[in-house]
């Protein structure tokens, strides 16, 4: 089910991203993404409570069907090439008495192009797939927007039914939730200010890691809290990441906030998922 998807972003997509993210950024420096040097390799899937085997079966059936008929590629590519017209207006929050009528999706809606706001409406690859899943279940979709590192706990506790948030599959997370089939391949990359030549001689991800290991604690790298980027940079033995103990790692609630501090010179680099990095940088650069 793994897909190799073109990463071109059209003007239409960038305009949508700019509208959605414009409130986050000031008049900072332009940014550049080292998109050809992938620091990790990972796959996205959706996470479901271990006791909810019925939802897991339905979600996997949907993913199988939209993969076979080409709809999954169509959705992903429509967000990458800017042809999507999909948006979703979130209903009122479900109550305890009517919760069973809803598919409640835990996400962090500041992760374009997978989930983000277009004005007051929600959009993104995961949100469109969520709408298809809700339709198959005969339920109303409710997007439960929260900090990323709260999403799995939300499903584990029963507050939400499923995490659809550009979530990386790994063995530690498998201990507490069940994952659907994988639907997208991703990677972590580094982003700097455009006028920063720290990594100009790098020819590979290993070169970037060597440069990072040569820095000291005055070098500040921003990441999104709870993500693979944070674990890769700060280190996490449970997830198999050594990290960079020599530098200072700052965590943020969203990648956009980390990028804002980067553009404004408060940190030196950001490490986040590749496609959001490209989209955020292009939104800032205009």
C-alpha positions as CSV (number, residue, x, y, z in Angstrom):
1,X,0.0,0.0,0.0
2,X,3.0,2.3,0.2
3,X,2.9,5.1,-2.3
4,X,5.5,7.3,-3.9
5,X,3.8,10.6,-4.5
6,X,5.0,13.6,-6.4
7,X,5.8,16.6,-4.2
8,X,5.0,19.5,-6.5
9,X,2.8,22.2,-4.9
10,X,0.9,24.6,-7.1
11,X,0.1,28.2,-6.6
12,X,-3.4,27.4,-5.5
13,X,-2.2,25.1,-2.7
14,X,0.2,27.7,-1.5
15,X,-2.4,30.4,-1.5
16,X,-4.6,28.1,0.6
17,X,-1.7,27.5,3.0
18,X,-1.0,31.2,3.2
19,X,-4.6,32.0,4.2
20,X,-4.5,29.2,6.8
21,X,-1.1,30.1,8.2
22,X,-0.9,33.8,7.6
23,X,-1.8,34.7,11.2
24,X,1.3,32.8,12.5
25,X,4.0,34.7,10.8
26,X,5.6,38.1,11.0
27,X,8.1,39.8,8.7
28,X,10.9,37.4,9.2
29,X,13.6,35.9,6.9
30,X,12.8,33.5,4.1
31,X,13.3,29.8,4.7
32,X,14.8,26.9,2.8
33,X,14.1,23.2,3.2
34,X,16.7,20.5,2.6
35,X,14.1,18.3,1.1
36,X,16.5,16.0,-0.7
37,X,18.2,14.9,2.5
38,X,15.7,12.7,4.4
39,X,16.8,12.2,8.0
40,X,14.3,9.4,8.7
41,X,12.1,7.1,6.8
42,X,8.6,6.5,8.1
43,X,5.0,5.6,7.2
44,X,1.7,7.1,8.2
45,X,-1.3,5.2,9.4
46,X,-4.4,5.8,11.5
47,X,-4.5,4.8,15.2
48,X,-7.5,3.1,16.9
49,X,-8.3,1.9,20.4
50,X,-7.2,-1.7,20.8
51,X,-10.8,-2.6,21.9
52,X,-12.4,-1.3,18.7
53,X,-11.7,-4.0,16.2
54,X,-14.9,-3.2,14.3
55,X,-13.6,0.3,13.4
56,X,-10.2,-1.1,12.5
57,X,-11.8,-3.5,10.1
58,X,-13.9,-0.8,8.5
59,X,-11.0,1.7,8.2
60,X,-8.8,-1.0,6.6
61,X,-11.6,-1.9,4.2
62,X,-11.9,1.7,3.2
63,X,-8.2,2.1,2.7
64,X,-8.1,-1.1,0.6
65,X,-11.0,0.1,-1.6
66,X,-9.7,3.6,-2.2
67,X,-6.2,2.3,-3.0
68,X,-7.6,-0.2,-5.5
69,X,-9.8,2.3,-7.3
70,X,-7.2,5.1,-7.3
71,X,-9.2,7.4,-5.0
72,X,-6.4,7.5,-2.4
73,X,-3.8,8.7,-5.0
74,X,-6.4,11.1,-6.3
75,X,-6.9,12.7,-2.9
76,X,-3.2,13.0,-2.1
77,X,-2.3,14.4,-5.5
78,X,-5.1,16.9,-5.4
79,X,-3.7,18.5,-2.3
80,X,-0.2,18.4,-3.7
81,X,-1.1,19.9,-7.1
82,X,-3.6,22.3,-5.8
83,X,-6.7,21.0,-7.6
84,X,-8.6,20.0,-4.4
85,X,-11.9,21.6,-3.7
86,X,-12.5,19.7,-0.5
87,X,-13.4,21.5,2.8
88,X,-15.4,20.4,5.8
89,X,-17.4,22.4,8.2
90,X,-17.1,20.9,11.7
91,X,-20.5,20.4,13.5
92,X,-21.1,21.2,17.1
93,X,-19.2,19.1,19.6
94,X,-21.0,15.8,20.3
95,X,-22.6,15.3,23.7
96,X,-22.5,12.2,25.9
97,X,-26.1,11.4,24.8
98,X,-25.4,11.5,21.0
99,X,-21.7,10.6,20.8
100,X,-22.5,7.2,19.1
101,X,-23.8,9.1,16.1
102,X,-20.4,10.6,15.3
103,X,-17.0,9.5,14.1
104,X,-14.7,11.5,16.4
105,X,-11.3,12.1,14.9
106,X,-8.4,13.3,17.0
107,X,-6.0,15.5,15.1
108,X,-3.8,18.6,15.2
109,X,-5.1,20.7,12.4
110,X,-1.9,22.7,11.8
111,X,-0.1,20.1,9.7
112,X,-0.7,21.0,6.0
113,X,-1.4,19.3,3.7
114,X,-2.7,16.5,5.9
115,X,-4.9,18.6,8.2
116,X,-5.3,22.3,8.4
117,X,-7.8,25.2,8.3
118,X,-9.0,27.0,5.2
119,X,-10.6,30.0,6.8
120,X,-13.1,28.5,9.3
121,X,-13.3,25.2,7.5
122,X,-11.2,22.1,7.9
123,X,-9.4,20.5,5.0
124,X,-6.5,18.2,4.2
125,X,-5.7,14.7,3.1
126,X,-6.6,13.0,6.4
127,X,-9.8,15.1,6.8
128,X,-11.1,14.0,3.4
129,X,-10.3,10.4,4.2
130,X,-12.1,10.8,7.5
131,X,-15.1,12.1,5.7
132,X,-15.2,9.0,3.6
133,X,-14.8,6.8,6.7
134,X,-17.7,8.6,8.4
135,X,-19.9,8.2,5.3
136,X,-19.1,4.4,5.2
137,X,-20.0,4.1,8.9
138,X,-23.2,6.1,8.4
139,X,-22.0,8.7,11.0
140,X,-21.3,12.4,11.2
141,X,-17.7,13.4,11.2
142,X,-16.5,15.5,14.1
143,X,-12.8,16.7,14.1
144,X,-11.4,16.9,17.6
145,X,-8.6,19.4,17.2
146,X,-6.0,19.2,19.9
147,X,-2.2,19.2,20.6
148,X,-0.5,16.4,18.6
149,X,0.9,14.7,21.6
150,X,-2.6,14.3,23.1
151,X,-4.1,12.5,20.2
152,X,-3.2,8.9,21.1
153,X,-4.3,9.4,24.7
154,X,-7.6,10.8,23.4
155,X,-8.2,7.5,21.5
156,X,-6.9,5.4,24.4
157,X,-9.3,7.0,26.8
158,X,-12.3,6.8,24.5
159,X,-12.6,10.6,24.0
160,X,-12.0,10.1,20.3
161,X,-12.5,7.1,18.0
162,X,-9.4,7.4,15.8
163,X,-6.2,9.4,15.3
164,X,-5.9,10.8,11.8
165,X,-3.0,13.2,12.1
166,X,-0.1,12.3,9.9
167,X,0.8,9.8,12.5
168,X,4.0,7.7,12.2
169,X,3.8,4.0,12.8
170,X,6.3,2.7,15.3
171,X,6.6,-0.2,17.8
172,X,6.1,1.9,20.9
173,X,2.8,3.3,19.7
174,X,1.7,-0.2,18.7
175,X,1.8,-1.1,22.4
176,X,-1.1,1.2,23.2
177,X,-3.1,1.5,19.9
178,X,-3.8,-0.5,16.8
179,X,-2.7,0.9,13.5
180,X,-4.6,0.7,10.2
181,X,-2.8,-0.2,7.0
182,X,-0.2,2.4,6.0
183,X,-1.3,4.9,3.5
184,X,1.6,7.3,3.0
185,X,5.4,7.4,3.3
186,X,7.1,10.4,4.9
187,X,10.5,11.6,6.3
188,X,12.0,14.2,8.6
189,X,14.0,17.0,7.0
190,X,15.8,20.1,8.2
191,X,14.8,23.7,7.5
192,X,16.9,26.8,8.0
193,X,16.8,30.5,7.1
194,X,17.5,30.9,3.4
195,X,20.7,33.0,4.1
196,X,22.1,30.4,6.4
197,X,25.0,28.5,4.9
198,X,25.5,26.0,7.8
199,X,24.6,23.0,5.6
200,X,25.7,24.3,2.2
201,X,28.4,21.7,1.7
202,X,26.2,18.8,2.8
203,X,25.6,16.1,0.2
204,X,23.6,13.6,2.3
205,X,21.5,13.2,5.4
206,X,24.7,11.8,7.1
207,X,26.5,15.0,6.3
208,X,23.7,17.0,8.0
209,X,23.9,14.8,11.0
210,X,27.7,15.3,11.2
211,X,27.2,19.1,11.1
212,X,24.6,18.9,13.9
213,X,26.9,16.7,16.0
214,X,29.6,19.4,15.7
215,X,27.4,22.1,17.2
216,X,27.1,23.1,20.9
217,X,24.2,24.0,23.1
218,X,24.0,27.5,21.7
219,X,22.6,26.0,18.5
220,X,18.8,25.8,18.8
221,X,16.6,23.4,16.8
222,X,12.8,23.6,16.9
223,X,10.5,20.6,16.5
224,X,6.8,19.9,17.1
225,X,6.2,18.3,20.5
226,X,5.4,14.6,20.5
227,X,6.4,14.0,16.8
228,X,9.0,11.9,15.2
229,X,11.0,15.1,14.6
230,X,11.1,15.8,18.3
231,X,12.1,12.2,19.1
232,X,14.8,12.2,16.4
233,X,16.3,15.5,17.5
234,X,16.0,15.2,21.3
235,X,16.6,11.5,21.4
236,X,14.2,8.7,22.6
237,X,15.5,5.3,23.5
238,X,12.1,3.7,23.3
239,X,11.7,4.8,19.8
240,X,15.3,4.1,18.8
241,X,16.6,7.6,18.3
242,X,20.0,8.6,19.7
243,X,19.3,12.4,19.3
244,X,21.7,15.3,19.5
245,X,22.6,15.9,23.2
246,X,25.1,18.6,22.3
247,X,22.5,21.1,20.9
248,X,19.4,22.7,22.4
249,X,16.1,21.3,21.3
250,X,12.9,23.5,21.6
251,X,9.5,21.9,21.3
252,X,6.5,23.7,19.9
253,X,2.8,22.9,19.8
254,X,2.9,23.2,15.9
255,X,5.5,23.2,13.2
256,X,4.2,26.6,12.1
257,X,5.2,28.2,15.4
258,X,8.6,26.6,15.2
259,X,9.0,28.0,11.6
260,X,7.9,31.5,12.9
261,X,10.7,31.5,15.5
262,X,13.1,30.3,12.8
263,X,12.2,33.1,10.4
264,X,12.4,35.6,13.2
265,X,15.9,34.4,14.3
266,X,15.0,32.9,17.6
267,X,16.2,29.5,16.7
268,X,18.7,28.2,14.1
269,X,16.8,25.3,12.4
270,X,13.6,23.3,12.4
271,X,13.3,19.5,11.9
272,X,9.8,18.4,10.9
273,X,8.0,16.2,8.3
274,X,9.0,16.8,4.8
275,X,5.7,17.8,3.1
276,X,4.6,20.2,5.9
277,X,8.1,21.7,5.9
278,X,7.8,22.5,2.1
279,X,4.3,23.9,2.5
280,X,5.1,26.1,5.5
281,X,8.3,27.4,4.0
282,X,6.6,28.4,0.8
283,X,3.8,30.0,2.7
284,X,6.3,32.1,4.6
285,X,8.4,32.9,1.6
286,X,5.4,34.1,-0.4
